[in-house]
């Protein structure tokens, strides 16, 4: 696979496109079954199939500088001819026409460009929850979000408390553990809404979700009783401490060590890209307890408590120091490098009470983390779409709104279609997870596609804004900065493609 990496990753993208088309078709069928398949929904379906079948034949942009084409996968003219059946030819030649894109743009303007997002979901409780969070975002997140970004401010405590009151930090935890007992589909919908207002706000619950899933699945009874209800209530804010300066996705190479001395472990080493590291109360800390030659089998996970820091003293704990990594976007929680020099944790902080289980414990959380990141990406994509539509409606050039010009309308229409594609692929992965099925491939596909769409939506929106899109005062400039990180964290696009290809080629064996 490494020798033929371009073809293998291309295969992952081809499979992701196919799954995306299946899921947007499923959404349209659900809409039809509930008398919601109107002209707007039909055009989203039509344009999605027209563009994606065209790219499957002519080439898929898998990055800004790479396009994978059928011949890169070893397919020849006979293979592509078999694909190019009369219906597919009709889709390629007619479905994504300029007229169709203009019609979709006009319809979205008439329906205020956000109302169609709930079609295809018919659980009344989920819809009510989404509406509640949508109001919260519109009233309390969107107005100050640009100021938080420009000033590099932490998300205010009152916003975190309001989120806790709404149940954000315990969405999927059972009620017996202090949570709401909802599924991953609810997590995806609510994460999307929060991220529509601010990527940082939508990401606040990610570390809580990871910590709670780790503790509930692998923690001792004492650890579950100690932490789960407090995490759900927002009384404990966790942070994930996994990445090291020389270790990204190659987790088996982690060097930070924990050496047992009596009833405590002493931690020594360096971690980086620790989101919300200073303010957090609890670290899910992955370190090496075994020999380096043990690889991933020598890793252990700790539930390491620490005092929350302040601006003046971000890391007040003994044996722990750190500094902020200033970043382009994704502001509101702050990123840190952290150094451990004899930082001690008690023996009972070892997750599950057994050494050498850290890698396995962490791997079990990746499906949820990537579904949630896909949902964050959909929220950012939706934010870019809404900002672009509003500006294009309001902005007049030569006595007409920008939405009247075909290339602007075309951009907006395709942004809407792709956002719906990403949304439905994300919901599909969440449903698979809720059903108890293994969904590493599906979660990877959702994250892979949604992250790209968030970036292309944001880039297209800045183009529609023109010069104002490049101004710091304009929210779309923040959305552009936020969107760029989505193709990197929780596994880069290249890592996602590798996971998908390996899973499909190996048939998950």
Secondary structure, DSSP 8 states (H G I E B T S, - for coil): --TTHHHHHHHHHHHHHHHHHHHHHHHHHHHHHTT---HHHHHHHHHHHHHHHHHHHH-EEEETTEEE-GGGGT--HHHHHHH--HHHHHIIIIIT-HHHHHHHHHHHHHTTTTGGGGTT---HHHHHHHHHHHHHIIIIIHHHHHHHHHHT----HHHHHHHHHTTGGGSSS-GGGTS----HHHHHHHHHHHHHH-HHHHHHHHHHHHHHHHHHHH--HHHHHHHHHHHHTTSS-EEEE--BTTBSS-GGG---EEEEETTEEEEEEEEEEEETTTT-SEEEEEEE-S-GGGGGGGEEEEEEE-----SS-S--STTEEEEEE--SS--SS-EEEEEEEEEEEEGGGBGGG-TT-HHHHHHTTHHHHHHHHHHHHHHHHHHHHHHHHHHHHH-EETTEEGGGSHHHHHHHHHHHHHHHHHHHHHHHHHHHHHTT---HHHHHHHHHHHHHHHHHHHHHHHHHHGGGGGSTTSHHHHHHHHHHHTTTTTS-HHHHHHHHHHHHHTTT-
